[in-house]
Amino acid sequence: AGVAVMSDKPMTASLAEARELADLVAQAGRPYALTYTYSGYPLVREARARVAAGAIGTVRKVVVEYPQGWLAGPAEGKQAEWRVDPARSGAGGCIGDIGVHAFQLAEFITGLRVTRLLADLAAVVPGRALDDDCSILLRFDNGARGVLLASQIEVGELNGLRIRVYGDKGGLVWRQETPNELTLHSIDGRTEIVRAGDASLGSDARARSRTPGGHPEGYLEAFANLYRDFAAQLRGEPAPFLPDAAEGLRGMAFIETAVTASRDNAGWVDLTI
């Protein structure tokens, strides 16, 4: 219809729909973006910039985990019935709800692409049709190894998204529940804690910081940063870090590949778009 669209993730309910939508977006030539929320955090942008600048060297290992506990029991009464219903949610449960966030964050910060995966997905709660617990091994296009853990049955966990990236010169750690701190480790034993609002931040992270250092800034501001990027795109300005249709397509391919590989006990499989 010629209307610019910003959508929540995942892009669609199925990979076939995602391919169709990506074609429509290309034909329409109008902006389309996805709210992969965590890519809007200032220190996630800073982590990406530092990896790209070689601060931790060549990436060797990525560990990303997203534990929650709110679906350890029945989904009824939690505004979650649709999330466990394949007719409304698609083929993925936990993997489509939060696992795809972890996948996107790993690729976003490292600048690498997952090429192969080995998936073990389970519906742990009796009677549940879709997965609520996911363990996935990853291989990246530079040869790095990765581990992705996503679960909604880990009692006591709230929204514990955390990523660790290790290179041959150092490593970094970022946690969503303490989003204003980025920890950087050096191979010589030094550890640096970078905070939101620090003068040492790169230009993109500074532009995405809205409050003075020490003031809480997080989830809602991250959405706002994505919306601001989208507004820039509508004005014809560059927004290079805004998740687009191609990124949405990768997310849907990740979901369906993992679901199918786990169901079929297929072992290592290629991630093809």
PyRosetta script that sets phi, psi and omega in degrees:
from pyrosetta import init, pose_from_sequence

init()
pose = pose_from_sequence("AGVAVMSDKPMTASLAEARELADLVAQAGRPYALTYTYSGYPLVREARARVAAGAIGTVRKVVVEYPQGWLAGPAEGKQAEWRVDPARSGAGGCIGDIGVHAFQLAEFITGLRVTRLLADLAAVVPGRALDDDCSILLRFDNGARGVLLASQIEVGELNGLRIRVYGDKGGLVWRQETPNELTLHSIDGRTEIVRAGDASLGSDARARSRTPGGHPEGYLEAFANLYRDFAAQLRGEPAPFLPDAAEGLRGMAFIETAVTASRDNAGWVDLTI")
pose.set_psi(1, -0.7)
pose.set_omega(1, 179.7)
pose.set_phi(2, 81.1)
pose.set_psi(2, 15.7)
pose.set_omega(2, -178.9)
pose.set_phi(3, -100.1)
pose.set_psi(3, 131.3)
pose.set_omega(3, 174.1)
pose.set_phi(4, -68.2)
pose.set_psi(4, 143.0)
pose.set_omega(4, -172.9)
pose.set_phi(5, -132.9)
pose.set_psi(5, 132.2)
pose.set_omega(5, 165.9)
pose.set_phi(6, -115.0)
pose.set_psi(6, 128.6)
pose.set_omega(6, -173.3)
pose.set_phi(7, -122.9)
pose.set_psi(7, 155.9)
pose.set_omega(7, 169.7)
pose.set_phi(8, -77.8)
pose.set_psi(8, 165.8)
pose.set_omega(8, 175.8)
pose.set_phi(9, -95.2)
pose.set_psi(9, 162.4)
pose.set_omega(9, -10.2)
pose.set_phi(10, -67.3)
pose.set_psi(10, 166.5)
pose.set_omega(10, -170.6)
pose.set_phi(11, -58.2)
pose.set_psi(11, -43.0)
pose.set_omega(11, -176.3)
pose.set_phi(12, -149.8)
pose.set_psi(12, -175.1)
pose.set_omega(12, 177.9)
pose.set_phi(13, -86.4)
pose.set_psi(13, -17.0)
pose.set_omega(13, -178.7)
pose.set_phi(14, -147.0)
pose.set_psi(14, 160.7)
pose.set_omega(14, 178.2)
pose.set_phi(15, -66.7)
pose.set_psi(15, -36.9)
pose.set_omega(15, 178.1)
pose.set_phi(16, -60.5)
pose.set_psi(16, -42.5)
pose.set_omega(16, 177.1)
pose.set_phi(17, -64.0)
pose.set_psi(17, -38.9)
pose.set_omega(17, -179.4)
pose.set_phi(18, -63.2)
pose.set_psi(18, -42.2)
pose.set_omega(18, 178.2)
pose.set_phi(19, -62.3)
pose.set_psi(19, -42.5)
pose.set_omega(19, 178.8)
pose.set_phi(20, -62.4)
pose.set_psi(20, -44.5)
pose.set_omega(20, -179.1)
pose.set_phi(21, -65.4)
pose.set_psi(21, -41.4)
pose.set_omega(21, 179.0)
pose.set_phi(22, -60.7)
pose.set_psi(22, -39.0)
pose.set_omega(22, 176.9)
pose.set_phi(23, -64.8)
pose.set_psi(23, -41.7)
pose.set_omega(23, 179.6)
pose.set_phi(24, -64.4)
pose.set_psi(24, -40.2)
pose.set_omega(24, 178.6)
pose.set_phi(25, -62.5)
pose.set_psi(25, -43.2)
pose.set_omega(25, 179.6)
pose.set_phi(26, -63.5)
pose.set_psi(26, -40.2)
pose.set_omega(26, -179.3)
pose.set_phi(27, -69.0)
pose.set_psi(27, -40.7)
pose.set_omega(27, -175.8)
pose.set_phi(28, -72.3)
pose.set_psi(28, -32.3)
pose.set_omega(28, -179.6)
pose.set_phi(29, 68.8)
pose.set_psi(29, 21.5)
pose.set_omega(29, 179.4)
pose.set_phi(30, -106.5)
pose.set_psi(30, 152.7)
pose.set_omega(30, -179.6)
pose.set_phi(31, -59.8)
pose.set_psi(31, 138.9)
pose.set_omega(31, 174.5)
pose.set_phi(32, -139.8)
pose.set_psi(32, 132.0)
pose.set_omega(32, -177.9)
pose.set_phi(33, -143.7)
pose.set_psi(33, 161.4)
pose.set_omega(33, -179.4)
pose.set_phi(34, -122.7)
pose.set_psi(34, 143.7)
pose.set_omega(34, 179.3)
pose.set_phi(35, -88.9)
pose.set_psi(35, 69.7)
pose.set_omega(35, 164.7)
pose.set_phi(36, -75.3)
pose.set_psi(36, 88.4)
pose.set_omega(36, -163.8)
pose.set_phi(37, -51.8)
pose.set_psi(37, -43.3)
pose.set_omega(37, -168.1)
pose.set_phi(38, -70.7)
pose.set_psi(38, -18.5)
pose.set_omega(38, 175.5)
pose.set_phi(39, -73.4)
pose.set_psi(39, -5.5)
pose.set_omega(39, 176.4)
pose.set_phi(40, -92.5)
pose.set_psi(40, -7.8)
pose.set_omega(40, 179.9)
pose.set_phi(41, -70.5)
pose.set_psi(41, 136.5)
pose.set_omega(41, -179.4)
pose.set_phi(42, -55.7)
pose.set_psi(42, -42.7)
pose.set_omega(42, -175.5)
pose.set_phi(43, -79.4)
pose.set_psi(43, -16.6)
pose.set_omega(43, 168.8)
pose.set_phi(44, -70.9)
pose.set_psi(44, -41.6)
pose.set_omega(44, 175.0)
pose.set_phi(45, -61.7)
pose.set_psi(45, -39.9)
pose.set_omega(45, 179.2)
pose.set_phi(46, -65.7)
pose.set_psi(46, -40.9)
pose.set_omega(46, 178.2)
pose.set_phi(47, -60.6)
pose.set_psi(47, -44.0)
pose.set_omega(47, 178.1)
pose.set_phi(48, -60.1)
pose.set_psi(48, -45.4)
pose.set_omega(48, -177.9)
pose.set_phi(49, -63.3)
pose.set_psi(49, -40.0)
pose.set_omega(49, -177.8)
pose.set_phi(50, -71.1)
pose.set_psi(50, -37.9)
pose.set_omega(50, 175.6)
pose.set_phi(51, -62.7)
pose.set_psi(51, -45.1)
pose.set_omega(51, -179.5)
pose.set_phi(52, -62.5)
pose.set_psi(52, -31.7)
pose.set_omega(52, -179.7)
pose.set_phi(53, -82.3)
pose.set_psi(53, -2.6)
pose.set_omega(53, 177.4)
pose.set_phi(54, 86.8)
pose.set_psi(54, 17.2)
pose.set_omega(54, -176.2)
pose.set_phi(55, -61.4)
pose.set_psi(55, -31.2)
pose.set_omega(55, 178.4)
pose.set_phi(56, -111.3)
pose.set_psi(56, 7.8)
pose.set_omega(56, 179.2)
pose.set_phi(57, 78.9)
pose.set_psi(57, -156.5)
pose.set_omega(57, 179.4)
pose.set_phi(58, -73.9)
pose.set_psi(58, 126.8)
pose.set_omega(58, -178.6)
pose.set_phi(59, -66.7)
pose.set_psi(59, 129.9)
pose.set_omega(59, 179.6)
pose.set_phi(60, -112.8)
pose.set_psi(60, -34.7)
pose.set_omega(60, -172.0)
pose.set_phi(61, -147.2)
pose.set_psi(61, 137.1)
pose.set_omega(61, 177.6)
pose.set_phi(62, -128.7)
pose.set_psi(62, 127.5)
pose.set_omega(62, 175.9)
pose.set_phi(63, -124.6)
pose.set_psi(63, 115.1)
pose.set_omega(63, -179.8)
pose.set_phi(64, -126.7)
pose.set_psi(64, 130.9)
pose.set_omega(64, -177.1)
pose.set_phi(65, -135.2)
pose.set_psi(65, 144.6)
pose.set_omega(65, -179.3)
pose.set_phi(66, -137.9)
pose.set_psi(66, 85.1)
pose.set_omega(66, -179.8)
pose.set_phi(67, -92.7)
pose.set_psi(67, 135.1)
pose.set_omega(67, 170.7)
pose.set_phi(68, -135.4)
pose.set_psi(68, 162.7)
pose.set_omega(68, 178.7)
pose.set_phi(69, -127.8)
pose.set_psi(69, 2.8)
pose.set_omega(69, -169.7)
pose.set_phi(70, -71.8)
pose.set_psi(70, -14.8)
pose.set_omega(70, 177.8)
pose.set_phi(71, -111.8)
pose.set_psi(71, 26.3)
pose.set_omega(71, 176.9)
pose.set_phi(72, -70.1)
pose.set_psi(72, -19.3)
pose.set_omega(72, 175.8)
pose.set_phi(73, -118.0)
pose.set_psi(73, -158.6)
pose.set_omega(73, -179.3)
pose.set_phi(74, -60.8)
pose.set_psi(74, 148.3)
pose.set_omega(74, 180.0)
pose.set_phi(75, -85.4)
pose.set_psi(75, -17.3)
pose.set_omega(75, -175.1)
pose.set_phi(76, -62.9)
pose.set_psi(76, 141.0)
pose.set_omega(76, 177.7)
pose.set_phi(77, 81.3)
pose.set_psi(77, 5.3)
pose.set_omega(77, -178.0)
pose.set_phi(78, -117.8)
pose.set_psi(78, 18.5)
pose.set_omega(78, -174.0)
pose.set_phi(79, 54.0)
pose.set_psi(79, 35.6)
pose.set_omega(79, -175.2)
pose.set_phi(80, -125.1)
pose.set_psi(80, 1.5)
pose.set_omega(80, -176.4)
pose.set_phi(81, -56.2)
pose.set_psi(81, -39.1)
pose.set_omega(81, -178.4)
pose.set_phi(82, -68.4)
pose.set_psi(82, -27.2)
pose.set_omega(82, -177.4)
pose.set_phi(83, -69.4)
pose.set_psi(83, -23.3)
pose.set_omega(83, -179.1)
pose.set_phi(84, -106.7)
pose.set_psi(84, 13.1)
pose.set_omega(84, -178.7)
pose.set_phi(85, -110.5)
pose.set_psi(85, 110.8)
pose.set_omega(85, -178.0)
pose.set_phi(86, -58.3)
pose.set_psi(86, -30.2)
pose.set_omega(86, -178.7)
pose.set_phi(87, -65.5)
pose.set_psi(87, -27.9)
pose.set_omega(87, -178.3)
pose.set_phi(88, -107.9)
pose.set_psi(88, -27.9)
pose.set_omega(88, -173.0)
pose.set_phi(89, -100.4)
pose.set_psi(89, -18.1)
pose.set_omega(89, -174.9)
pose.set_phi(90, 91.9)
pose.set_psi(90, -164.7)
pose.set_omega(90, -172.2)
pose.set_phi(91, -75.2)
pose.set_psi(91, -21.5)
pose.set_omega(91, -175.1)
pose.set_phi(92, -107.2)
pose.set_psi(92, 139.8)
pose.set_omega(92, 174.2)
pose.set_phi(93, -99.0)
pose.set_psi(93, -98.5)
pose.set_omega(93, 177.6)
pose.set_phi(94, -57.1)
pose.set_psi(94, -39.0)
pose.set_omega(94, -176.9)
pose.set_phi(95, -66.5)
pose.set_psi(95, -33.1)
pose.set_omega(95, 178.2)
pose.set_phi(96, -80.7)
pose.set_psi(96, -27.5)
pose.set_omega(96, -177.5)
pose.set_phi(97, -81.2)
pose.set_psi(97, -52.9)
pose.set_omega(97, -176.9)
pose.set_phi(98, -124.2)
pose.set_psi(98, -25.9)
pose.set_omega(98, 179.6)
pose.set_phi(99, -61.0)
pose.set_psi(99, -36.4)
pose.set_omega(99, -179.7)
pose.set_phi(100, -69.4)
pose.set_psi(100, -29.0)
pose.set_omega(100, 172.7)
pose.set_phi(101, -62.2)
pose.set_psi(101, -46.2)
pose.set_omega(101, -179.4)
pose.set_phi(102, -62.5)
pose.set_psi(102, -41.8)
pose.set_omega(102, 178.1)
pose.set_phi(103, -60.4)
pose.set_psi(103, -48.7)
pose.set_omega(103, -178.7)
pose.set_phi(104, -64.2)
pose.set_psi(104, -39.4)
pose.set_omega(104, -179.5)
pose.set_phi(105, -64.4)
pose.set_psi(105, -40.6)
pose.set_omega(105, 179.5)
pose.set_phi(106, -61.8)
pose.set_psi(106, -44.4)
pose.set_omega(106, 179.7)
pose.set_phi(107, -71.6)
pose.set_psi(107, -36.9)
pose.set_omega(107, -177.2)
pose.set_phi(108, -64.7)
pose.set_psi(108, -48.7)
pose.set_omega(108, -176.3)
pose.set_phi(109, -70.9)
pose.set_psi(109, -41.7)
pose.set_omega(109, -175.6)
pose.set_phi(110, -80.9)
pose.set_psi(110, -24.2)
pose.set_omega(110, -172.6)
pose.set_phi(111, 74.2)
pose.set_psi(111, 6.0)
pose.set_omega(111, 179.9)
pose.set_phi(112, -96.7)
pose.set_psi(112, 169.3)
pose.set_omega(112, 177.6)
pose.set_phi(113, -123.7)
pose.set_psi(113, 135.6)
pose.set_omega(113, 174.7)
pose.set_phi(114, -71.7)
pose.set_psi(114, 131.0)
pose.set_omega(114, -179.6)
pose.set_phi(115, -112.4)
pose.set_psi(115, -26.9)
pose.set_omega(115, -179.8)
pose.set_phi(116, -142.7)
pose.set_psi(116, 155.8)
pose.set_omega(116, 178.1)
pose.set_phi(117, -151.7)
pose.set_psi(117, 157.2)
pose.set_omega(117, 174.1)
pose.set_phi(118, -128.9)
pose.set_psi(118, 117.1)
pose.set_omega(118, -168.7)
pose.set_phi(119, -116.7)
pose.set_psi(119, 139.1)
pose.set_omega(119, 172.2)
pose.set_phi(120, -130.4)
pose.set_psi(120, 100.2)
pose.set_omega(120, -179.2)
pose.set_phi(121, -110.6)
pose.set_psi(121, 145.2)
pose.set_omega(121, -178.1)
pose.set_phi(122, -143.5)
pose.set_psi(122, 146.4)
pose.set_omega(122, 167.0)
pose.set_phi(123, -98.2)
pose.set_psi(123, 96.3)
pose.set_omega(123, -171.5)
pose.set_phi(124, -78.3)
pose.set_psi(124, -42.5)
pose.set_omega(124, -179.1)
pose.set_phi(125, -68.0)
pose.set_psi(125, 126.4)
pose.set_omega(125, -177.7)
pose.set_phi(126, -54.7)
pose.set_psi(126, 134.5)
pose.set_omega(126, 177.1)
pose.set_phi(127, 85.3)
pose.set_psi(127, -3.8)
pose.set_omega(127, -178.5)
pose.set_phi(128, -80.9)
pose.set_psi(128, 134.5)
pose.set_omega(128, -175.3)
pose.set_phi(129, -86.1)
pose.set_psi(129, -26.5)
pose.set_omega(129, -176.9)
pose.set_phi(130, -113.6)
pose.set_psi(130, 158.7)
pose.set_omega(130, -177.6)
pose.set_phi(131, -61.7)
pose.set_psi(131, 143.4)
pose.set_omega(131, 172.5)
pose.set_phi(132, -127.7)
pose.set_psi(132, 6.4)
pose.set_omega(132, 179.5)
pose.set_phi(133, -151.7)
pose.set_psi(133, 128.8)
pose.set_omega(133, -172.1)
pose.set_phi(134, -135.2)
pose.set_psi(134, 133.9)
pose.set_omega(134, 172.6)
pose.set_phi(135, -131.0)
pose.set_psi(135, 122.0)
pose.set_omega(135, -172.9)
pose.set_phi(136, -137.3)
pose.set_psi(136, 128.9)
pose.set_omega(136, 170.4)
pose.set_phi(137, -91.7)
pose.set_psi(137, 143.6)
pose.set_omega(137, -175.0)
pose.set_phi(138, -125.7)
pose.set_psi(138, 150.1)
pose.set_omega(138, 166.8)
pose.set_phi(139, -124.9)
pose.set_psi(139, 134.2)
pose.set_omega(139, -178.6)
pose.set_phi(140, -102.3)
pose.set_psi(140, 166.7)
pose.set_omega(140, -172.7)
pose.set_phi(141, -70.9)
pose.set_psi(141, -10.6)
pose.set_omega(141, 174.9)
pose.set_phi(142, -98.8)
pose.set_psi(142, 5.2)
pose.set_omega(142, -179.0)
pose.set_phi(143, 96.1)
pose.set_psi(143, -6.7)
pose.set_omega(143, 179.5)
pose.set_phi(144, -64.6)
pose.set_psi(144, 149.8)
pose.set_omega(144, 175.6)
pose.set_phi(145, -97.2)
pose.set_psi(145, 155.5)
pose.set_omega(145, 178.0)
pose.set_phi(146, -147.3)
pose.set_psi(146, 159.0)
pose.set_omega(146, 175.1)
pose.set_phi(147, -131.5)
pose.set_psi(147, 130.2)
pose.set_omega(147, 176.3)
pose.set_phi(148, -123.3)
pose.set_psi(148, 121.7)
pose.set_omega(148, 178.1)
pose.set_phi(149, -120.1)
pose.set_psi(149, 127.2)
pose.set_omega(149, 176.3)
pose.set_phi(150, -139.0)
pose.set_psi(150, 132.6)
pose.set_omega(150, -176.7)
pose.set_phi(151, -152.1)
pose.set_psi(151, 145.4)
pose.set_omega(151, 174.9)
pose.set_phi(152, -120.0)
pose.set_psi(152, 16.7)
pose.set_omega(152, -179.8)
pose.set_phi(153, -121.4)
pose.set_psi(153, 16.2)
pose.set_omega(153, -179.8)
pose.set_phi(154, -91.2)
pose.set_psi(154, 93.7)
pose.set_omega(154, -172.6)
pose.set_phi(155, -54.8)
pose.set_psi(155, 131.5)
pose.set_omega(155, 179.2)
pose.set_phi(156, 97.4)
pose.set_psi(156, -18.1)
pose.set_omega(156, 178.6)
pose.set_phi(157, -82.4)
pose.set_psi(157, 143.1)
pose.set_omega(157, -179.2)
pose.set_phi(158, -104.7)
pose.set_psi(158, -82.0)
pose.set_omega(158, 179.0)
pose.set_phi(159, -141.6)
pose.set_psi(159, 64.9)
pose.set_omega(159, -165.9)
pose.set_phi(160, -86.0)
pose.set_psi(160, 38.1)
pose.set_omega(160, 178.2)
pose.set_phi(161, -55.8)
pose.set_psi(161, 126.4)
pose.set_omega(161, 178.4)
pose.set_phi(162, -145.2)
pose.set_psi(162, 141.0)
pose.set_omega(162, 176.7)
pose.set_phi(163, -130.3)
pose.set_psi(163, 137.9)
pose.set_omega(163, 174.2)
pose.set_phi(164, -125.2)
pose.set_psi(164, 129.8)
pose.set_omega(164, 179.3)
pose.set_phi(165, -125.0)
pose.set_psi(165, 128.1)
pose.set_omega(165, -176.2)
pose.set_phi(166, -121.1)
pose.set_psi(166, 128.5)
pose.set_omega(166, 175.7)
pose.set_phi(167, -115.5)
pose.set_psi(167, -171.5)
pose.set_omega(167, -178.9)
pose.set_phi(168, -83.7)
pose.set_psi(168, -3.5)
pose.set_omega(168, 177.6)
pose.set_phi(169, -120.6)
pose.set_psi(169, -11.0)
pose.set_omega(169, -177.8)
pose.set_phi(170, 175.1)
pose.set_psi(170, -168.7)
pose.set_omega(170, -179.9)
pose.set_phi(171, -152.2)
pose.set_psi(171, 166.5)
pose.set_omega(171, 177.2)
pose.set_phi(172, -140.8)
pose.set_psi(172, 155.2)
pose.set_omega(172, 179.8)
pose.set_phi(173, -137.9)
pose.set_psi(173, 133.2)
pose.set_omega(173, 173.5)
pose.set_phi(174, -136.9)
pose.set_psi(174, 136.6)
pose.set_omega(174, 179.7)
pose.set_phi(175, -123.7)
pose.set_psi(175, 132.8)
pose.set_omega(175, -179.7)
pose.set_phi(176, -65.3)
pose.set_psi(176, -30.4)
pose.set_omega(176, -178.2)
pose.set_phi(177, -79.1)
pose.set_psi(177, -12.1)
pose.set_omega(177, 169.3)
pose.set_phi(178, -131.4)
pose.set_psi(178, 67.7)
pose.set_omega(178, -165.7)
pose.set_phi(179, -73.6)
pose.set_psi(179, -13.1)
pose.set_omega(179, -176.6)
pose.set_phi(180, -91.6)
pose.set_psi(180, 13.2)
pose.set_omega(180, 177.1)
pose.set_phi(181, -130.6)
pose.set_psi(181, 133.7)
pose.set_omega(181, 173.4)
pose.set_phi(182, -122.4)
pose.set_psi(182, 122.1)
pose.set_omega(182, -178.9)
pose.set_phi(183, -98.2)
pose.set_psi(183, 129.9)
pose.set_omega(183, 179.5)
pose.set_phi(184, -119.8)
pose.set_psi(184, 127.0)
pose.set_omega(184, 178.3)
pose.set_phi(185, -109.2)
pose.set_psi(185, 140.8)
pose.set_omega(185, 177.3)
pose.set_phi(186, -110.7)
pose.set_psi(186, 150.8)
pose.set_omega(186, -178.0)
pose.set_phi(187, -65.6)
pose.set_psi(187, -18.3)
pose.set_omega(187, 177.9)
pose.set_phi(188, -85.2)
pose.set_psi(188, 4.7)
pose.set_omega(188, 175.1)
pose.set_phi(189, 101.5)
pose.set_psi(189, -8.2)
pose.set_omega(189, 179.0)
pose.set_phi(190, -76.4)
pose.set_psi(190, 145.5)
pose.set_omega(190, 172.8)
pose.set_phi(191, -126.3)
pose.set_psi(191, 131.5)
pose.set_omega(191, -179.8)
pose.set_phi(192, -120.1)
pose.set_psi(192, 135.6)
pose.set_omega(192, 173.9)
pose.set_phi(193, -109.2)
pose.set_psi(193, 116.5)
pose.set_omega(193, 178.7)
pose.set_phi(194, -98.6)
pose.set_psi(194, 133.6)
pose.set_omega(194, -177.4)
pose.set_phi(195, -115.7)
pose.set_psi(195, 150.8)
pose.set_omega(195, 174.4)
pose.set_phi(196, -58.0)
pose.set_psi(196, 134.6)
pose.set_omega(196, -178.1)
pose.set_phi(197, 93.6)
pose.set_psi(197, -9.2)
pose.set_omega(197, 179.4)
pose.set_phi(198, -63.2)
pose.set_psi(198, 145.2)
pose.set_omega(198, 178.3)
pose.set_phi(199, -66.9)
pose.set_psi(199, -19.8)
pose.set_omega(199, -176.6)
pose.set_phi(200, -79.7)
pose.set_psi(200, -6.8)
pose.set_omega(200, -177.6)
pose.set_phi(201, -65.8)
pose.set_psi(201, 151.3)
pose.set_omega(201, 175.3)
pose.set_phi(202, -71.4)
pose.set_psi(202, 173.1)
pose.set_omega(202, -172.2)
pose.set_phi(203, -62.9)
pose.set_psi(203, -40.8)
pose.set_omega(203, -177.7)
pose.set_phi(204, -68.2)
pose.set_psi(204, -44.2)
pose.set_omega(204, 178.9)
pose.set_phi(205, -63.5)
pose.set_psi(205, -39.3)
pose.set_omega(205, 178.0)
pose.set_phi(206, -64.2)
pose.set_psi(206, -39.9)
pose.set_omega(206, -179.6)
pose.set_phi(207, -67.1)
pose.set_psi(207, -24.3)
pose.set_omega(207, -179.3)
pose.set_phi(208, -95.4)
pose.set_psi(208, 0.1)
pose.set_omega(208, 177.6)
pose.set_phi(209, -91.6)
pose.set_psi(209, 127.4)
pose.set_omega(209, -171.5)
pose.set_phi(210, -108.8)
pose.set_psi(210, -16.3)
pose.set_omega(210, -174.8)
pose.set_phi(211, -127.9)
pose.set_psi(211, 158.5)
pose.set_omega(211, 175.3)
pose.set_phi(212, -62.5)
pose.set_psi(212, 154.0)
pose.set_omega(212, 179.6)
pose.set_phi(213, -51.6)
pose.set_psi(213, 140.8)
pose.set_omega(213, 178.8)
pose.set_phi(214, 92.3)
pose.set_psi(214, -12.0)
pose.set_omega(214, 177.7)
pose.set_phi(215, -92.1)
pose.set_psi(215, 138.0)
pose.set_omega(215, -178.7)
pose.set_phi(216, -58.9)
pose.set_psi(216, 133.1)
pose.set_omega(216, 179.1)
pose.set_phi(217, -150.0)
pose.set_psi(217, 130.7)
pose.set_omega(217, -176.2)
pose.set_phi(218, -168.4)
pose.set_psi(218, -116.9)
pose.set_omega(218, -165.3)
pose.set_phi(219, -56.3)
pose.set_psi(219, -53.6)
pose.set_omega(219, -177.2)
pose.set_phi(220, -67.8)
pose.set_psi(220, -37.3)
pose.set_omega(220, 177.6)
pose.set_phi(221, -66.9)
pose.set_psi(221, -31.1)
pose.set_omega(221, 177.3)
pose.set_phi(222, -65.6)
pose.set_psi(222, -42.7)
pose.set_omega(222, 173.2)
pose.set_phi(223, -58.1)
pose.set_psi(223, -45.9)
pose.set_omega(223, -178.6)
pose.set_phi(224, -59.8)
pose.set_psi(224, -37.4)
pose.set_omega(224, 177.8)
pose.set_phi(225, -63.8)
pose.set_psi(225, -39.8)
pose.set_omega(225, 177.1)
pose.set_phi(226, -66.2)
pose.set_psi(226, -41.0)
pose.set_omega(226, 177.6)
pose.set_phi(227, -62.4)
pose.set_psi(227, -38.7)
pose.set_omega(227, 179.3)
pose.set_phi(228, -65.6)
pose.set_psi(228, -40.7)
pose.set_omega(228, 175.3)
pose.set_phi(229, -60.3)
pose.set_psi(229, -41.1)
pose.set_omega(229, -179.2)
pose.set_phi(230, -65.5)
pose.set_psi(230, -40.8)
pose.set_omega(230, 177.2)
pose.set_phi(231, -62.0)
pose.set_psi(231, -39.4)
pose.set_omega(231, 176.8)
pose.set_phi(232, -61.0)
pose.set_psi(232, -42.0)
pose.set_omega(232, 179.7)
pose.set_phi(233, -63.6)
pose.set_psi(233, -39.2)
pose.set_omega(233, 178.0)
pose.set_phi(234, -62.7)
pose.set_psi(234, -30.2)
pose.set_omega(234, 177.9)
pose.set_phi(235, -82.2)
pose.set_psi(235, -0.8)
pose.set_omega(235, -178.7)
pose.set_phi(236, 85.5)
pose.set_psi(236, 14.3)
pose.set_omega(236, 179.6)
pose.set_phi(237, -95.0)
pose.set_psi(237, 156.5)
pose.set_omega(237, -179.7)
pose.set_phi(238, -69.1)
pose.set_psi(238, 143.2)
pose.set_omega(238, 174.1)
pose.set_phi(239, -141.6)
pose.set_psi(239, 71.2)
pose.set_omega(239, -167.8)
pose.set_phi(240, -66.5)
pose.set_psi(240, -20.3)
pose.set_omega(240, -176.5)
pose.set_phi(241, -101.8)
pose.set_psi(241, 5.2)
pose.set_omega(241, -179.7)
pose.set_phi(242, -76.9)
pose.set_psi(242, 122.3)
pose.set_omega(242, 179.4)
pose.set_phi(243, -59.9)
pose.set_psi(243, 129.7)
pose.set_omega(243, -174.1)
pose.set_phi(244, -118.7)
pose.set_psi(244, -168.7)
pose.set_omega(244, -176.9)
pose.set_phi(245, -62.3)
pose.set_psi(245, -36.6)
pose.set_omega(245, 179.3)
pose.set_phi(246, -63.8)
pose.set_psi(246, -39.4)
pose.set_omega(246, 178.8)
pose.set_phi(247, -69.9)
pose.set_psi(247, -37.4)
pose.set_omega(247, 175.9)
pose.set_phi(248, -62.7)
pose.set_psi(248, -38.8)
pose.set_omega(248, 178.7)
pose.set_phi(249, -64.4)
pose.set_psi(249, -40.3)
pose.set_omega(249, 177.1)
pose.set_phi(250, -62.1)
pose.set_psi(250, -41.7)
pose.set_omega(250, 179.5)
pose.set_phi(251, -62.0)
pose.set_psi(251, -42.9)
pose.set_omega(251, 179.3)
pose.set_phi(252, -67.7)
pose.set_psi(252, -37.6)
pose.set_omega(252, 176.9)
pose.set_phi(253, -63.9)
pose.set_psi(253, -39.4)
pose.set_omega(253, 176.9)
pose.set_phi(254, -60.9)
pose.set_psi(254, -46.5)
pose.set_omega(254, -179.0)
pose.set_phi(255, -60.8)
pose.set_psi(255, -53.5)
pose.set_omega(255, -174.6)
pose.set_phi(256, -68.9)
pose.set_psi(256, -36.1)
pose.set_omega(256, 178.0)
pose.set_phi(257, -64.0)
pose.set_psi(257, -44.3)
pose.set_omega(257, -179.3)
pose.set_phi(258, -66.4)
pose.set_psi(258, -43.6)
pose.set_omega(258, 179.9)
pose.set_phi(259, -61.0)
pose.set_psi(259, -47.9)
pose.set_omega(259, -177.6)
pose.set_phi(260, -67.2)
pose.set_psi(260, -43.9)
pose.set_omega(260, -178.4)
pose.set_phi(261, -64.2)
pose.set_psi(261, -39.9)
pose.set_omega(261, 178.7)
pose.set_phi(262, -66.6)
pose.set_psi(262, -45.0)
pose.set_omega(262, 179.9)
pose.set_phi(263, -60.2)
pose.set_psi(263, -38.7)
pose.set_omega(263, -175.8)
pose.set_phi(264, -91.1)
pose.set_psi(264, 1.9)
pose.set_omega(264, -174.9)
pose.set_phi(265, 49.6)
pose.set_psi(265, 47.4)
pose.set_omega(265, -170.7)
pose.set_phi(266, -83.1)
pose.set_psi(266, -8.9)
pose.set_omega(266, -177.1)
pose.set_phi(267, 71.2)
pose.set_psi(267, -145.7)
pose.set_omega(267, -179.6)
pose.set_phi(268, -70.2)
pose.set_psi(268, 131.5)
pose.set_omega(268, 177.9)
pose.set_phi(269, -134.8)
pose.set_psi(269, 157.3)
pose.set_omega(269, 175.8)
pose.set_phi(270, -77.4)
pose.set_psi(270, 143.8)
pose.set_omega(270, 171.0)
pose.set_phi(271, -95.2)
pose.set_psi(271, 105.9)
pose.set_omega(271, -177.9)
pose.set_phi(272, -114.8)
pose.set_psi(272, 143.1)
pose.set_omega(272, -176.8)
pose.set_phi(273, -96.9)
pose.dump_pdb("model.pdb")
